[in-house]
Amino acid sequence: MVTEYMDLKSHNRRLSPRLWRLGGQAIVLLLVGYIALYCGLNLTINLQRLNLPFGFDFLKTQAGFGIGEAPIPYRPTDLYARALWVGLLNSLRVMGVGLVLTTIIGIAVGIARLSTNWLVRHLALMYVEILRNTPLLLQLLFWYFAVFLALPKVEKQIQWPGSIFLNNQGIQIPWLQATPAIRVWGGCLVLGCGLAILLWKRQTLYLLEQGNPSHLKTWPLGAITCSILIASLWTQQLPAMLSTPKLIAGQVTGGLSLSSEFATLLVGLTLYTAAFIAEIVRAGITSVNRGQREAAQALGLKPRTTMRLVIFPQALRVIVPPLTSQYLNLAKNSSLAIAIGYPDIYAVASTTFNQTGRAVEVLLLLMATYLTISLLISLLMNLYNRSIQLVER
């Protein structure tokens, strides 16, 4: 009896902290549910008091306003849903290109911060300190009014080598223009790449089983080459042709035209975020043990090869987590486009709210949009971060 009593007392002692933890979590969940219910009821009462309906039926009504820059065909007679879709595509254009450019510039400046060249090191330091310590909105206004709008008119535009035009309407650069054969080429390349992946897996399996390389190593490349030959013989033309901008009758035609607003937002976001990424890269590189560099030098590796193959891969484990935060900042800071007149999702949503008066619905759409984009960026970066971490045995 005494033993059973002691065992029961010991069991209750172990169970007590678990019950307290479960009870605390239940109280927090109830509190969060109560707050959500209270906010919902308060919103419903206020909407009824103001005689305002709640719903997203306004998305199916005519927008009635134009959008100065649309990546897809759009007219003022289109629906609000299409107008918001155009704004979202404009935002994604800036975010996608900005993430790539800011990564390249940030890594380059971060490595330059550790250069043995005095001039390069101090120029990188000036870049980081100036751009990191001035407000982003101020930088956007500077690039817009003092740089891009200050460019000459189309008649007296600046022409750089390679048919690159700069004027107060934006930047015109050579670009690839798709031909009718793009679909056939795309289908052949997809099939060729799929076959190449299957052959590569077969080669890897053969190598593991036999322990010797085989002639299969040329087959994946041959599959892609054959798909290109089939597409070229089938269509008798290339999938895209280079289109260069030309000045005709006072207007620039051809090529890819980047408006002043798009160029301002892209340059401002890229350079501003790159200043923070540069410091992250510098900190990540300096966190690698100095012995790694000395060992690479002892093996006779050149400094560039040492950085590319030894130092930087190890620094990525420190760089990627804070880098994710900077990517998220760039995506959310793109909403400052409204200050320079670029029609992103926030600017289009603001116009939609002013015309329809559906403040709650429009804000919910905006919150859901930015939340979805941020979660996707976080998911991809977390997957990449997991793939570069050391696997402990």
GILINZI-V167353 format. One record per helix or strand of 3 or more residues. SS is the DSSP state (@ for helix, = for strand). FROM is the first residue (numbers start at 1). LEN is the number of residues. If there is no record, write none. Layout:
{{SS;FROM;LEN} {SS;FROM;LEN}}
This chain:
{{@;2;48} {@;57;4} {@;80;33} {@;118;15} {@;136;13} {@;154;3} {=;158;3} {=;164;4} {=;170;4} {=;175;4} {@;182;29} {@;215;21} {=;240;4} {=;246;3} {=;251;3} {=;256;4} {@;260;27} {@;290;9} {@;303;37} {@;345;12} {@;359;30}}
